[in-house]
Amino acid sequence: MTDYSNFRQRLDAVLRTLDIKQLQDFLIAEEQWQAGQPADPEYAMWMMIAGSQTLRDLHEQARQWLVSHGHEADANAVLRRDRGGGGKQGKKGQRGAGTKYDKKSRPG
């Protein structure tokens, strides 16, 4: 888990630069991507930003990019969780970060 946390912190730092080349270099060096993959690294970058709880300040920018490039459904699927409205909790690939008992203080 420490290895993942370390990787995640470094990944978020690279994502925050919004530099696709730097992201590609980082992920290739980490053996997460291969040269020439994915086919659309800019889309991948914005989806990673949208999925990162640490980068919430960039979520609206990610939404705007995704929607303007024809990926509105993807933006809604990933970013809906942050708004607490209608997202399916426990969805495959969703980690617990940022989803802890969002409605726990709701009156019964």
C-alpha positions in Angstrom: 0.0 0.0 0.0 2.9 2.3 0.7 4.1 1.7 -2.8 0.7 2.6 -4.3 0.5 5.7 -2.1 3.9 6.8 -3.3 3.0 6.1 -6.9 -0.3 7.9 -6.6 1.3 11.0 -5.1 3.8 11.2 -7.9 1.2 10.5 -10.5 -1.0 13.3 -9.2 1.9 15.7 -9.2 2.6 14.9 -12.9 -1.1 15.2 -13.7 -1.3 18.6 -12.1 1.2 19.9 -14.7 -1.3 19.1 -17.5 1.7 18.1 -19.6 0.8 15.1 -21.7 4.4 14.4 -22.6 5.5 14.4 -19.0 2.6 12.1 -18.1 3.6 9.7 -20.9 7.2 9.7 -19.8 6.3 9.1 -16.2 3.9 6.2 -16.9 6.3 4.6 -19.4 9.1 4.8 -16.8 6.7 3.3 -14.2 5.9 0.5 -16.7 2.2 1.4 -16.7 2.1 2.5 -20.4 4.1 1.5 -23.4 5.3 3.9 -26.1 2.4 4.8 -28.4 -0.2 3.7 -25.9 -2.9 4.6 -25.1 -4.1 5.8 -28.4 -5.4 9.1 -26.9 -3.2 10.1 -24.1 -4.9 13.5 -23.6 -8.2 11.8 -23.0 -6.5 9.4 -20.6 -4.9 12.3 -18.7 -8.2 14.1 -18.3 -10.0 10.9 -17.1 -7.2 10.4 -14.6 -7.6 13.9 -13.3 -11.4 13.5 -13.1 -10.9 10.3 -11.1 -8.4 11.7 -8.7 -9.8 13.0 -5.4 -6.6 14.9 -4.8 -7.1 16.9 -8.0 -10.7 18.1 -7.2 -9.6 21.7 -8.1 -9.1 20.5 -11.7 -12.4 18.5 -12.0 -14.4 21.3 -13.6 -11.6 21.8 -16.1 -11.5 18.1 -16.8 -15.3 18.0 -17.2 -15.1 20.9 -19.7 -12.4 19.2 -21.8 -14.1 15.8 -21.7 -17.5 17.3 -22.7 -16.1 19.5 -25.5 -14.3 16.4 -26.9 -17.4 14.2 -27.0 -16.9 12.3 -23.7 -19.8 13.7 -21.7 -21.0 10.3 -20.6 -17.5 9.4 -19.3 -17.3 12.8 -17.5 -20.6 12.2 -15.9 -19.8 8.6 -14.9 -16.5 9.6 -13.2 -17.4 13.1 -11.8 -20.9 12.3 -10.5 -19.4 10.5 -7.5 -17.9 13.8 -6.3 -21.3 15.5 -6.3 -23.0 12.7 -4.3 -25.9 12.6 -6.7 -27.0 9.4 -8.3 -23.6 7.8 -8.6 -23.5 4.1 -8.0 -21.3 3.5 -4.9 -19.2 0.4 -4.9 -18.8 0.5 -8.7 -15.9 -1.6 -9.9 -12.6 0.4 -9.9 -13.8 2.9 -7.3 -11.6 3.1 -4.3 -12.9 4.3 -0.9 -11.2 7.7 -1.0 -13.7 10.5 -0.9 -16.7 8.2 -0.6 -16.8 7.6 3.2 -20.3 7.8 4.4 -21.3 10.9 2.3 -24.9 10.7 3.7 -24.1 9.7 7.3 -25.2 13.0 8.8 -28.5 12.9 6.9 -31.5 13.0 9.2 -33.4 9.7 9.4 
